[in-house]
C-alpha cells in the first residue's frame, strides 16, 4: 500500500492535513486476513456440504452479540434466507455479507427491547431480566453492546447477584471502553456537543478555529476522566487544581512551560486563575454569544447544570441590551445588565442568574482571562437573593463546593440518572436519588461510588408497564 499526503495547511501552531490519497494494494488474488474478519468467520467451509452448517454457526454467533441475548431458530431462519440468496449469486463470503446486512437493520439490533411479563397490569413495576440488565449496564458505561463475559453471566442468571453486579461495574469501569462514558456523559451534561456548532466572531476572536474547539473538548473529557478514575469526590470537578493541556491550549490560557501537541496533566496555581470545570474554555465558549460573553447564559448554565434550578422561560419581546449610554459612552456588561434589570418583569430571574454570570466575566467569549471590559476594570462581585456574597471565579467555586455542595451533588446525580436511564428524572425518582447519594456518601461521594449506587438502585433494575 502506498499512502500519499498532500495539501498540508497550517492552523495556529500545528499543521493540519486537508487531503489524503491511498493507493493499493494491487494484484489481489485472495481475501485478506484481519482481526475483525477472524471474529466474523469463526469457522471455514472447505466443501459445499460444510457451507450451510458453517454459515449457521457464524450467524448464530454474530446474532448472539448483535441481539444481546440467546438466539433462537426463529432468529436464524430469515438470516439464513439472506445468506442463501447471496450465496446463490456469488461466494460464501457474499452470502454472509448479505445476512450481516439484514442483521444490522433488524429491530433486535437497532433497539434495546425490554419485555413486560405476560398479563402484567398497566402501571405495575417489575424487575427486568438479567439479559436486559446487561444491556442497560453496557450502554450506560460503554455506549456499546455487552461483551462475552457480561452476556454469559446474564444468560446464567448471575447478574442479579449484587456482588457479581458490583464486580462487573468495577471491571467495566477499568476497561478502556469506559472512556465512552466520559465522552458521552460530558457531551450531554456539559453541552460539549455544542462546541462543533459555536461560531465566535472571527474579527473579535481570530485565534478561534475548530482545532481549538477540539482542544477545549479534549481538556474537559480528560479532566472528567481523571476525576472518575482517581476516585476523587465529585466536588473536585469544580475545585481541582489541575487540568490537561497541550501547547496551543496552554498559550491560549497564558500558562507557561507546556510544549508540544500532546495533552499532559498540568498542575495549576491560584495566580493562573484556572482549575475546575468553570475555568475551562469548553464551558465558557458554549455559554457565550459569538461576539461577547453572556452573563445570563453563564448564570443560567450554572443554575441548570450544577444546581438544578434553572429560571422559567423569558417573557416575549425582551429588548436587546443597550451597549452605549445616552452620551455615547460604551457601557460595561454590568452596566448594560443593570439597565436591563430595571424592568421589574426581568428582575426576578436576573437576580439569580446575573451574580453568577458576573463572577465569570474575567473570562472572555472563548475562555481567555481579561481584566477589563469596555475600557473599565471588570467588577466580578455578586450577591444572591438570599444575601450571599462572593467574588470572581474563586469565590463562585468556593460557594458551590460549600454553601451549595449538597445541591450540586444532587444535580450531578440527577444528570447521571438521566444518562443511565435514557429518560428525564421525575418527581417519583427523588427518593431513589436521595438513597443513591446516601449510599455514595459512605465512599466519599466519588463518581464510581455514585455509578455503583445508580446501578444497584431499583430504578435502574426495574421497568414500569406502560399505561393503556
Buried (B, 14 or more C-beta within 10 A) or exposed (E): EEEEEEEEEEEBEEEEEEEEEEEEEEEEEEEEEEEEEEEBBEEEBEEEEEBBEBBBBBBBBBBBBBBBBEBEEEBBEEBBEBBBBBBEEEEBBBBBBBBBEBBEEBEBBEEBEEEBEEEBEEEEEBEBBBBBBBBBBBBBBBBEBBBEEBBEBBBEEBBBEEEBBEEBBEBBBEEEBBBBBBBBBBBEBBBBBBBEEBEBEEEEBEEBBEBBBEBBBBBBBBBBBBBBBEEBBBBBBBBBEBBBBBBBBBBBBEBEEBEEEEBEEBEBEEEBBBBBBBBBBBBBBBBBEEEBBBBBBBBBBBBBBBBBEBBEEEEEEEEEBEEEEEEEEEBBBBBBBEEBBEEEEBEEBBBBBBBBBBBBBBBBBBBBBEEEBBEBEBBBEBBBEEEEEBBBBBBBBBBBBEBBBEBBBBBBBBBBBBBBBEEEBEEEBEEBBEBBBEBBBEBEBBBBBBBBBBBBBEBBBEBBBEEE
